[in-house]
């Protein structure tokens, strides 16, 4: 057992040098002083590790995507994430979280025990240690506005009230949901539209214009009309909105020579994002005052836990490659690069014509201050 103790400045400096390479950018991307680097270490990592490299602490206000390798494909620095719940009642068939959860998120969604006490403790620790300010995301692995969970527990409301009281310890706040209707309720809306909460953005995921497609891919998620109505209300109350057309699904609108695979009907998949549907969706967003559109191509986890998504898209992904061999990147099946570029450029071109900004998901993430 080693004897390093991060309470001591000299020991903390040594421990920082010994964190895994995938965490190094957390300390190096910003122009942090030695004191600030030690504060980052003391909040996120073991105080007295039994071995090197030191492990991450269990935190409610944690690193954004703590499993990501920031030294390679995910080059962000310090940013926080608060996953309010565990799992998700929406049961989206393509959900990437199934790739690393113990069981299907649609079957195991639940509240976090001791949520209020743990959140209060983490916020107090961030303040006490004087961790440098950074963006906060709610959230990347679970919907913050799940109807059953939020109605029963109101943990997202509690989180918003806590953040309102401690707003300046984060540089910006981004909320992500497929059920923005809850955020239109008086208690939520009064917090979101408060000038003291800015910069704050609500990202509403709405990948379809056709609710039949939504019902196939996202059977338990709110209807498209519900999302669009809520989007309108939030925008009218001067809450900054971004729409996420996410994921961008395989589509027969892509030229034959690029997509490789047969028409979607061959795979018993409905067309979810036709050119007309995308135009209608983006045009609505623009008229409603949405600031930008965010999207990224569908990825399918290779994990056996993502069985449903693999069964849905496996043959299509195989047929997309000339050699019939699916490609894996970052633990997921990906469509050919040219196919992905075409999916993104399709949406970007519509956005340009309609006069609204388009951003790739990763670009939006890495540029959030």
Secondary structure, DSSP 4 states (H G I P E B T S, - for coil): -----TTSHHHHHHHHHTS-GGGHHHHHSS---HHHHHHHHHHHB-SS-SSSSPPBP--SEEETTTTS-TTTT----S-EEE--SBS-TT--TT-GGGGTSSS-HHHH-BPPTTHHHHHHHHHHHHHHHTPPPEEEEE-SSS-TT-HHHHHHH-HHHHHHHHHHHTGGGEEEEEEEES-GGGGGSHHHHHHHT-GGG-SEEEEEE---S-HHHHHHHSTTSPPHHHHHHHHHHHHHTT-EEEEEEEEEPP-TTS-HHHH-S--GGGGT------HHHHHHHHHHHHHHT--EEEEEE--EE-SGGGHHHHHHHHHHHHHTSTTS--EEETTEEE--HHHHHHHHHHHHHHHHHHT-EEEEHHHHHHH--
